[in-house]
Amino acid sequence: MQGRASDRLRDGRLIVLLFLGPAMVVLLALVAYPIVNTVWLSLFSSDGSQFVGLGNYNEMFTAPDTRRAILNNTIWVIVAPAVVTSIGLVCAVLTERVRLGTAFKAVLFMPMAISFLAAGVTFRLVYDENPERGVLNAVVVGAHDAFAPPSVYYGMSSRPESDLSAVDGAFLTPEVNAGTPVLIPLVGLPFERLPSDARPASAVPARGLTGTVWLDFLRGGGGTAGVIDPTETGLPGVRVSAIKEGEVIATTTTDANGRFAFPQLSSGGYRIRLDEANFTPPFAGATWLGPTLVTPSIIVAYIWIWAGFAMVLIAAGLASIPREALEAARIDGAGEWQVFRHVTVPLVRPVLIVVLVTMMINVLKIFDLVLVLAPDSSQDEANVIALEMYRVSFGGDLNFGLGSALGVLLFLLVLPAMLFNIRRLRREHT
Amino acid sequence: MRQIVRLAGALALVGLFTSACSGASDLGDSSGKPLSGQTLEVAAVWSGVEQANFKAVLDAFSAKTGATVKYTSGGNELPALINSRLAGGAPPDVALISQPGVVAQLVKQGAIKELTGEAAGAISANFSPAWKQLGEIDGKLYGVYFKVANKSVIWYRTDRFSDAGVQPPTTWEELNKVSKTLVDGGITPMAVPGADGWPLTDWFENVYLRVGGSDNYDKLSKHLIPWTDPTVVQSLQILKDYWGTPKVIQGGRSGAVQLTFTQSIADVFGEKPQSAMLFEGDFVGSEITKLGKVKVGDRAKFFNWPSINGSKPAVVTAGDQAVAFKDTPASRALIAFLAGPEAAKVMAAKGGYMSANKNLDMSAYPDDTTRQLAQAVVKADLLRFDLSDLTPQSFGGGTTADMWKLLQAHLSDAASDPAALAHKLEEAAKKAYGSK
């Protein structure tokens, strides 16, 4: 009798081994071994030949590149999960109320269908500095120009050999007298921007103080600097001021031939000023992927991708909270904000925490979006731990020791969040 | 359990895919030829059209010898692919590698075999001593440049030049003058794609080869003179002066470091040109053609990099070097074939390719532009390999490489001091060469 029982026990063990064995082998080979090996590698020099102890860890916390990466990761962890969860919560609550909620949810969830790589490439275009390519700068510049449009003649300059002086964006002549036309040559206007009503420049002597503002550049070359050549065009609509003893005494604009005249001024000692307003440069927008804005810009792209996901999870949580609680609160006279703040949020808190923790783990190992979005020139400023790990390991140095140390750091950072999730899961099951 | 089934399914799919790929890569098999029945594997960076063009060359080899040639594309990760294959004990027979530094390293490890017999003979017969020398390490011949690049040309928009009434410059002073005239004409002269680091290293190399001369260039590439050498500082100053001239570079300093190389081609050779000139190698030509807005030789032309302080015509070059990992008759035969004019002719006819083979008839090239580019390489008095490719990878060859990053800083920072920058380069070089 006893023998049969132990047989059965042995059979049972065998079956357990049979079922668990393959999974164990896979786990050991693909999870346990790499973890141990990474820790082991992190104690060696770049090519794995020399034992350096904690040297790599020391370098990790002292090198400016890695310090920057750790700082950036901290910013990511503080900002991104909180914002993603908040936006997800707000959208989830709002979509419950509107009629086309499901359609709205589907649209918000759509970015999840796109890989990070593709999203990164798309956002690189959105953030492009040139308003003709970058949607964001196109909007910013468009809005700015609606209030403060650029002038026609922005970017123009005087020739270095001319006697014009550039002062605060305006051009000023030396002292001139009435009687002889004042010649004011300017260059640097793209031919496409030449006003269509511009006519060939001319300088006709007339009564009073007169002169000509013209484009001193012939299409196709040739011509003499400082002289009105036959086919050179005048610049119409330039605001011109006459100044005497520091005071503006008269203002006019040029005609189609670039001529201006102050018939009432007859003496000498005037200075002519081409006002700054003629040369207001267009607003250039922001350098979204430049050194200062690159991390916030990438975080925004990340939020765009994940907000929909958070919303769907939170909406599922919302659907399961008891309606009576909300109704009871409303009957007791609570406003919508109070219901949201004191009833809805506490009831979905478990879901919110799941989303928050999941996002934290996700953000800690953020890599692809940063690699694709940040131009090489601002990669240092956008650096995060996972990217730094890749850069030192495969970016040229082939320093697998330091790379492994960074991997271990990443692992240690993710660990608390993982343990938290596991514990919570276990509690839910019991 | 379901997950395991799914995993198995995925694995099976991957297996199918790879076998399909390798199946497609097998090339011709005929018998009665000297190497019939033998199988060779060739690895290179090319994919897409270039892969198809190169396969035509391999087809010709198969037809001639009867050997079966399998092509493996390593893309930009070719060195990593070769390293892992070497570690696994199954390297390809022949590989075409673009980084001389990688080749040198593999030679040191003993992985790359010295070229002897018919391979060495074919190289001596078809290449000038200067080109043959580029394939040698410590006096022994290890490789041959099958494909070369001319990195000393500046591409320009002919319509922009004629708008401003300027001619392609031949000296640095003329380049400055042309740039100034373009600015006066309201045209931005130059696009400098500084978001990528490598075009900036090419800028430096072209200036340095002309300012420092060939001896210093060789010494600097081996770090036998420090980067604080006056010639380096002078070259950095020349770059600073040109890049820093108001309105000369597209988008100014901050805009230039946001401009990628791919974008710069579209900006200069697109519908609405934002600049008149773009400096980079001959491969810009095929990119312009791919873009399809203007025609190379019509509105897009090139001029040779202008001489500085009366320097002689000089070309910075790069290329793919064929090396053998196995010393077998078949791999020797393939190297000899690749070194011959026949292989170069097949590839040249397809376009987007240049050879340094002196016995290749210039009429093999499909158009005048390629012919001129190739002529400049074959006839250059002074020919030097891309310097950054000769330096250790952590210094000159990657997005985190110090030379790239420091030159980007030089471009973006108006206050950048050439002497201080040279000092930083020297510090980085010491570290990189020391760790080698």
HADDOCK unambig.tbl for C-alpha pairs under 7 A between the chains (distance, minus, plus):
assign (segid A and resid 187 and name CA) (segid B and resid 184 and name CA) 4.91 0.50 0.50
assign (segid A and resid 187 and name CA) (segid B and resid 185 and name CA) 6.46 0.50 0.50
assign (segid A and resid 188 and name CA) (segid B and resid 183 and name CA) 5.65 0.50 0.50
assign (segid A and resid 188 and name CA) (segid B and resid 184 and name CA) 4.14 0.50 0.50
assign (segid A and resid 188 and name CA) (segid B and resid 185 and name CA) 4.96 0.50 0.50
assign (segid A and resid 188 and name CA) (segid B and resid 186 and name CA) 3.81 0.50 0.50
assign (segid A and resid 189 and name CA) (segid B and resid 185 and name CA) 6.22 0.50 0.50
assign (segid A and resid 189 and name CA) (segid B and resid 186 and name CA) 4.29 0.50 0.50
assign (segid A and resid 190 and name CA) (segid B and resid 185 and name CA) 6.30 0.50 0.50
assign (segid A and resid 190 and name CA) (segid B and resid 186 and name CA) 3.98 0.50 0.50
assign (segid A and resid 190 and name CA) (segid B and resid 187 and name CA) 6.05 0.50 0.50
assign (segid A and resid 217 and name CA) (segid B and resid 185 and name CA) 6.22 0.50 0.50
assign (segid A and resid 219 and name CA) (segid B and resid 163 and name CA) 5.23 0.50 0.50
assign (segid A and resid 219 and name CA) (segid B and resid 164 and name CA) 5.90 0.50 0.50
assign (segid A and resid 220 and name CA) (segid B and resid 162 and name CA) 5.33 0.50 0.50
assign (segid A and resid 220 and name CA) (segid B and resid 163 and name CA) 4.40 0.50 0.50
assign (segid A and resid 220 and name CA) (segid B and resid 164 and name CA) 4.98 0.50 0.50
assign (segid A and resid 220 and name CA) (segid B and resid 165 and name CA) 4.11 0.50 0.50
assign (segid A and resid 221 and name CA) (segid B and resid 164 and name CA) 5.20 0.50 0.50
assign (segid A and resid 221 and name CA) (segid B and resid 165 and name CA) 3.77 0.50 0.50
assign (segid A and resid 221 and name CA) (segid B and resid 166 and name CA) 6.92 0.50 0.50
assign (segid A and resid 375 and name CA) (segid B and resid 195 and name CA) 5.73 0.50 0.50
assign (segid A and resid 375 and name CA) (segid B and resid 258 and name CA) 6.63 0.50 0.50
assign (segid A and resid 376 and name CA) (segid B and resid 195 and name CA) 5.55 0.50 0.50
assign (segid A and resid 376 and name CA) (segid B and resid 196 and name CA) 5.95 0.50 0.50
assign (segid A and resid 376 and name CA) (segid B and resid 399 and name CA) 6.31 0.50 0.50
assign (segid A and resid 377 and name CA) (segid B and resid 195 and name CA) 5.13 0.50 0.50
assign (segid A and resid 377 and name CA) (segid B and resid 257 and name CA) 6.01 0.50 0.50
assign (segid A and resid 377 and name CA) (segid B and resid 408 and name CA) 6.58 0.50 0.50
assign (segid A and resid 391 and name CA) (segid B and resid 400 and name CA) 6.88 0.50 0.50
assign (segid A and resid 395 and name CA) (segid B and resid 398 and name CA) 5.96 0.50 0.50
assign (segid A and resid 395 and name CA) (segid B and resid 399 and name CA) 6.71 0.50 0.50
assign (segid A and resid 395 and name CA) (segid B and resid 400 and name CA) 6.13 0.50 0.50
assign (segid A and resid 396 and name CA) (segid B and resid 393 and name CA) 5.08 0.50 0.50
assign (segid A and resid 396 and name CA) (segid B and resid 394 and name CA) 4.51 0.50 0.50
assign (segid A and resid 396 and name CA) (segid B and resid 397 and name CA) 6.58 0.50 0.50
assign (segid A and resid 396 and name CA) (segid B and resid 398 and name CA) 5.68 0.50 0.50
assign (segid A and resid 396 and name CA) (segid B and resid 400 and name CA) 6.98 0.50 0.50
assign (segid A and resid 396 and name CA) (segid B and resid 401 and name CA) 6.67 0.50 0.50
assign (segid A and resid 397 and name CA) (segid B and resid 393 and name CA) 6.82 0.50 0.50
assign (segid A and resid 397 and name CA) (segid B and resid 394 and name CA) 4.79 0.50 0.50
